[in-house]
Amino acid sequence: MDPTSYEARDAHSVIHGLTNLQLHAERGATVIERGRGVWVTDNHGRDYIEAMSGLWCIALGYGNERLAGVAAQQMRTLAYYPLTNHKSHPPVIELAEKLLAMAPVPMSKVWFACTGSEANDCAARLAWYYWNAVGQPGKKKFIAHKLAYHGNTIAAASLSGVGYAHDRFNLPLPGFLHVTTPHHMRHARAGETEDQFCDRLIADIEQLIAREGADTIAAFFTEPVMAAGGIVVPPRRYLEKLHNLLILNNILLVCDEVVTAFGRIGEMFGSTAMGLKPDMLVCAKALSSAYIPISALMINARVYDAIARQSDAMGVFGLTMTYSGHPVAAAVALETLKIYDEMNIAERVRKLEAPFLGGLNRLLEHPLVGEVRGKGLLAGVELIPMKSEGETRVPFDPKLKAGPLCARIAEEQGLIVRAIGDTIAFCPPLIINDAEIAEMLRRFRIALDLTAAELANAAG
Ligand SMILES: Cc1ncc(COP(=O)(O)O)c(C=O)c1O
């Protein structure tokens, strides 16, 4: 590597998440310099379709002048003001009102943070504060799904059900429990129908609650559709039964809509799409279309009224963050939500679902493709070996790293996707059009063919 290149300078100075740090020093970064619409361009002038919206977030694509303009204007008007000690400012008030008006179920108030992790962390903190406030201090444990990703602060990483966020990090903390991922293809027993599978998973959770004691469990966290866990769309029967079970056992439901909120799966909120009525709802990412960090935690009146009483008894509500409700972020988020309204974004996604998911489903004829999962403009294509022999459930040997190989080859073809194990994730900007979807599919099919050839070569 030329030591003056961005690649070498990056390797010398930057730590990268979800990256093999040793390998990174050898292969160097893909250095992206600019973006427009669904396209990004690297420092060698190569163009890529950004089919992952960065990290599931840049919903309005790159180069949105309105968002840039609003940020600059707000910086000039009031670049910063805190919300502590009874202070406020117009952008945060308007944004909170807008979110409450949009909420999928009646919500009472909004707490702001900068990232999805922080907002989930705050949701866990508020669940504890709530149960203390209502005289049930024993309710301290949390349940979430194996493979779910809820973020990477200590509490959010503990909620996450992924080994990479736990192993060697001394996590999860005690009291964070994980239940089976509701993914029929991977976790059903031989011959088990989807309904039988759902009923078994619910019975397992029921037993877990009985074993631990409902009076020890504070909240259940779930994504309406699991994103970083490999794009798992839980069966509605499962979510409905889960919700009933939580109500029966007086356990709060927190919906992590960090990926699904604002149209991604064809409704403004994933909770609506999946029939969930959360007590708390977390959103981030598309809230500002990733133009600036901001997240929001909406809480219902049951929770808010109790914590307000508690703060009165204590003299202060002790949760505070310097950048909670930052005026520039709030102004950009407000403008983002206006644009979604103008574009009728959820309807747009519903229209694009057919060419997008239909096109990916047509790839099921490819020998490497075992399952296509998704909803709206969120999808996962699971690669499997030996399909030609009629077997669609046996995974690749993880040592082959078939998914990362395919993602690397796709990148060489000018298509940025993400490998989650051997599932290739797609989460394109919501502004993508039919022609760009067709081009994305064309490049991906070539990547699949080249991956199959390379795997065949490696097998000798
Ligand atoms: C569902 C979900 N929750 C929470 C997070 C964490 O958000 P952040 O990376 O902004 O902390 C993510 C990030 O990808 C996510 O996908």
The ligand as an SDF file (V2000), in Angstrom:
LIG
                    3D

 16 16  0  0  0  0  0  0  0  0999 V2000
  -32.5100   -2.8320   15.2920 C   0  0  0  0  0  0  0  0  0  0  0  0
  -31.3510   -2.0170   15.7580 C   0  0  0  0  0  0  0  0  0  0  0  0
  -31.3750   -1.5030   16.9910 N   0  0  0  0  0  0  0  0  0  0  0  0
  -30.3820   -0.7360   17.4660 C   0  0  0  0  0  0  0  0  0  0  0  0
  -29.2740   -0.4590   16.6840 C   0  0  0  0  0  0  0  0  0  0  0  0
  -28.1730    0.3800   17.2330 C   0  0  0  0  0  0  0  0  0  0  0  0
  -28.2080    1.6380   16.6600 O   0  0  0  0  0  0  0  0  0  0  0  0
  -26.8810    2.5390   16.6660 P   0  0  0  0  0  0  0  0  0  0  0  0
  -25.8710    1.8470   15.8250 O   0  0  0  0  0  0  0  0  0  0  0  0
  -27.3760    3.8550   16.1100 O   0  0  0  0  0  0  0  0  0  0  0  0
  -26.4490    2.6610   18.0660 O   0  0  0  0  0  0  0  0  0  0  0  0
  -29.2040   -0.9730   15.3870 C   0  0  0  0  0  0  0  0  0  0  0  0
  -28.0390   -0.6980   14.5200 C   0  0  0  0  0  0  0  0  0  0  0  0
  -27.8760   -1.2280   13.4530 O   0  0  0  0  0  0  0  0  0  0  0  0
  -30.2550   -1.7780   14.9150 C   0  0  0  0  0  0  0  0  0  0  0  0
  -30.2140   -2.3320   13.6880 O   0  0  0  0  0  0  0  0  0  0  0  0
  1  2  1  0
  2  3  1  0
  2 15  2  0
  3  4  2  0
  4  5  1  0
  5  6  1  0
  5 12  2  0
  6  7  1  0
  7  8  1  0
  8  9  2  0
  8 10  1  0
  8 11  1  0
 12 13  1  0
 12 15  1  0
 13 14  2  0
 15 16  1  0
M  END
$$$$
